[in-house]
Structure formats: C-alpha cells, structure tokens
Amino acid sequence: MISSFLIQTLNGLASASLLFLVALGLTLIFGVTRIVNFAHGSLTMLGAYLGVTLYASLGGGVLGFWGGALLAALCVALVGVLIELVVLRRIYAAPELLQLIATFGIVLIVKDAVLYLWGPEDLLGPRAPGLRGAVLLLGKPFPTYDLLLIVLGPVFLVLVWLLLTRTEFGTKVRAATEDRDMAAALGVNQALLFTSVFALGSFLAGLGGALALPREPANLSMDLSIIADVFVVTVVGGLGSIPGAYVAAVIICVVKAWCIGLGDVAFFGTTFSFSKLTLVAEFLVMAVVLIVRPWGLFGSEPASTQASTAPALAVAPPARSLLIAVMAVAAVLVLFPLMGDRYSLVLMTDVVIFALFAASLGLLMGAGGMASFGHAAYFGAGAYAAAIAAKAGLPFVAALACGLVFAGLLALLFGWFAVRLSGVSLAMLTLAFAQIAWAVAFQWDDITGGSNGIVGVWPPAALEAKAAYYLVALLVAGAGIAFAWRIVHAPFGYLLRAARDSRVRAEAVGIHTRRVQWVAFAMSGALAGLAGTLFVFSKGSLSPDTLGIPRSVDALVMVLLGGVETLTGPVVGAVLFTLLQDWISRATTYWHAVLGVSVVALTILFPQGVVGTIRQRFAHRQVRG
C-alpha cells in the first residue's frame, strides 16, 4: 500500500512539472499583457506535433529528442510572435473578455492547421534516449524519464525566478506586471516587451508539449484538455504568481494521482469510487480555494473592488424606430415557416434557442457585470430535467417548467458562492461548478444515462411538424428575452447596475448587493435552462456535452461578438454566430479555421462587439454633427 501510494505521488509530481511548464508561460503572458490566452493550449499541442516531426527529421537519438524539443519550442515561439503582432496587438485596448474570444478564434485556426498538416490520427511520440527504462522504488517500477520530469519543474521555477530578478528584462517584466502605465511612462517599450513575453510564454508552452510526448501521444484534443488544467493552476496559484502556479500544479496533479491510486474504497458497506473524481478533481480543488481565498493561494487581494470595468448597459427607453424594427423582425420570424424549407426551419429553431441562451448570459454580464465561464451548466441542467420529466410521462408544458425550475434552483445554489467573488475569480468558479455538473451527468448512469445520454425525447404529436415546433420555440424564447429586457428596465435592474458599478456606494444607501446579484444569477440560470429545454425537444436527445466547456464558450462568443451594452447585442451575436457556423461548416471541411478567422476578424473590426461598436460610432457621428 505504501509503495503504491509513493508511486502515485511521484506520478503526480511528474505530471505537475509538465503542467507547471505550460502554466508558467500563461502566467507570464497574463502578468504583463493581462490577456487570458485561450490559445495557450493550442501552442502546447503544436509543440507536441512539431516534436514528433522534428525528432524524425533530425535522425532520432539524443539530438532528435532534445534538439527536436528545443527546436519545436522555438518554432512555437515564432508562431506566438506572429499571433501577437497580427492579432493581439490590434485589440489590447478592447475589453479583456473580447480578447479571450479572439484567442478562441486562434484555437479554431490552429486546430484545423494541425489537422491539415498531420491528419486526424494520434501520433505516438519518441521515448527519451537513455531514459527508457525504470527504477525500482520500494519494489515498484517507476519510469526513469518521469524522475527527470520531477526535477525539471523546480529547475524551471528557479531559472525563471533568476530571469525575473537578476536581469534587466526581468525588471521590466516585473515593472509591467505591477503597473503597465507607469512602466511605459518610465520609458519601457511596451510593444517590444509584450512581444518578447508572448514569445517566451509560447516557447514554454511548446516545450511542455514536446516533453510530454514520452507520456502521451500528440492528438487533436490536447488543446482544450490542457488549457482547462492550465487555467485552474493559474487561478488557484494566484494570477501572475509563478511560485503559486508551481504549488497549485503539484496540489492538483497529486490529488488526481491519489484519486487514481485509491480506486474504489468501502465506507460502512458502501463503495465509493475515488477514481471517478479524477474527472473533476482539479475543479473541486479550485472551487474550494476560490471560496476560501478568492485571489488564489499566492495572489494578493485586490486593493479595491468598488467599481466595475464592465461596459455600461444602455437603459434608456427604446426609441420608436427600434420598436418598429423589432416588430418588423418579429413579423418576419412568425411568417418564416411560409418561406423556409425543412432544413431552414431546423436552423432557425436553433437560432431562436441560442438567442435566448445568449440573452440569459447577457443579462448576467451586462446589467450584473458578472462573467460566467460555465453558463452551459444551467442550459444542460434544464435540458436534462426536461428530458427526465418527459421520460417519466409528464406533459410537454410540465417538462418545460421542470427544466426552468431545476436550472433556476441550480443557479441559486451555485450563485450563492459565485456572487461572493468578482472578476476572473468569479468566472473561474462558475467554470468549476459547470465541470462538476458535467461530471455528475457523465457518470450518473441510472438517471442521466451516463456517457450515452438520453434519447427519444420528442415533443407531443401536435408539435412534431418542424414549423409547429419552430413557432412554439419562437414564442417561448421571445417571452424569455422579453422578460430579461423587462428586468433590465425595472427597478430591480437599476439595483443590479448599482451593485455592479459601485458596491460600496450601493450598500451605503441600503442596497443588499449580494442578494440582488444572487437573484439575478438565479434568473439568468433559469432562462438558460429554459433554452436547454427547448433544445432537447428540438434534437430529441442530449449528452453530457450539453454541459461541456465548448457550449459555455459558444455562449461567451455570442454575447461578446454582439456586445454586452444592450440585450440586443447578445441576441444579434447568437444569430450571427449560429448562422455563420452553419454556413461555413457546409462550405468547407476545414470550417473550424474559417470560423476562427471570421471570429478574429469580427473582434478586430468590432472591438466593442457588433452592436456596441455600431452604437458607439453612431453616437460619435451625432456628436460631430
């Protein structure tokens, strides 16, 4: 037992070194540029694929492995420089979350580039020359290469610490991390510094991917799987804290290794499977840390949280021209079944469902100033609740109500913890809760169907026709969006914006800010759950992917592409993203890349979102006029 526990602990430490190496690059980039680089996992994946190719090109052996790893990291660094110069440098003034969406577009581009160059099959990586064997520890074999990895983590920690504390470059990096504006005022070339730091961070990501090859093959799912863990490490350790990133990587990887080692354990006649916790171990750790210490283990408490950096949500009564435009659009949507074919009706059903989903998140982010990275939890929870209710024989309307109520209650539970945080910490806690919900759906076979999901969930016979269900979805989604609009313009909406803009002042005049935000969180989750119920009856089935990270990212993309200044923005963003995704996916095999280019282009052209940028430019023209 002791020997097995030791081996699992060492496995965790080896994994921690690789994870820390990648997280170290993201920590440096965020500390200086303040960009949460969603494409960091893609750079790691690119390093792995380049490592396989360069190993063969250099003839294998010691030169092929170590030289190939270093050369792969340098190539990835050049790719990072290209990304920074072509894309990110143009949007440094844009809102931070919109920068996140731009890097998501880069993820899509890199994924299809790798697919085109290396194909869809996993590529087995080389074994490290001279380190292919194992050593005996308490009678158990342990890979020699993993022992080297355990040492490499602290070595890179020390090297980067020396770089930051003993060099002029490190002084500039630390100065920019503390106060970018002051550093610029003192003569630091920010453009050059940002590019250099991005190159260094990309180098570390690529090196981490190449060094991981003896432990796992290069594959197309590496980007999203590693970036989730890296985000967790960065937040748990404390944003910008390099020692914190290492400690967080060790804690998370060792906890996951222990869960694997414990396996199934009997407690008072009941068997508990610790191995199932490996799916969410890091997110459980993150949730606990953020609840106890919102700024991370080694992070510093923000000096002030009085004001929100969220764009102001427009609250003026809608102009008559806007009301006429809305009525015209509504008329066209109602009459659409007379014009569209079967495929178009299915597509437009998706459009109205995702418009409601995006509006629910827009309510939370715009009026509430609370960014959620896990809003798919409520979308999926509503879908599962409605599907289970329908399978139990409840009528269609009752199933819809079950989905709405269950999603609202789940948001009420998660929101109680989330509203105590703010900024990135709040967003990452919502991600942790969403992953926990996903793991429950994935593993609760008796209720949710596990990985197979639930099938055969269809609307009643009267709504089986695509046109009939489209009109029902349009009616329900329209009512949900109208409710969100009413909330924004009601007295409650003013209380919510007061809590967003200045919590201290709001509380000074008697507003219970957390309670207001909590209620808004629950309403937003309920609306997302309502969208989920419409979705499951439209598709006839669902799987745990409905609650997954990609679905939450889709919602973020919709909201930020449209703009959060008004509720019109998320709706427009949902329409634009859904139609664009459908059209591109039918036009080309490499639709991810084309969609990624489109997302990046829209981010650069509309730095405040489509609706937000148009409103801003129109306002400027009126002022000049």
Secondary structure, DSSP 8 states (H G I E B T S, - for coil): -HHHHHHHHHHHHHHHHHHHHHHHHHHHHHHHH----TTHHHHHHHHHHHHHHHHHHTTSHHIIIIIHHHHHHHHHHHHHHHHHHHTGGGSTTS-HHHHHHHHHHHHHHHHHHHHHHH-SS-B-----TT--SEEEETTEEEEHHHHHHHHHHHHHHHHHHHHHHHSHHHHHHHHHHH-HHHHHHTT--HHHHHHHHHHHHHHHHHHHHHHTTTTS-B-TTHHHHHHHHHHHHHHHH-TT-HHHHHHHHHHHHHHHHHHHHH-EEEETTEEEEGGGGGGTHHHHHHHHHHHH-TT-SS----S--SB--S-----S---HHHHHHHHHHHHHHHHGGGT--HHHHHHHHHHHHHHHHHHHHHHHHHTS----S-THHHHHHHHHHHHHHHHTT--HHHHHHHHHHHHHHHHHHHHHHHTT--HHHHHHHHHHHHHHHHHHHHH-HHHH-GGG-EE-----GGG-SHHHHHHHHHHHHHHHHHHHHHHHHSHHHHHHHHHHHBHHHHHHTT--HHHHHHHHHHHHHHHHHHHHHHHHHHHSEE-GGGGSHHHHHHHHHHHHHH-SSSTHHHHHHHHHHHHHHHHHHHH-TTHHHHHHHHHHHHHHH-TT-HHHHHHHHHHHHHHH-
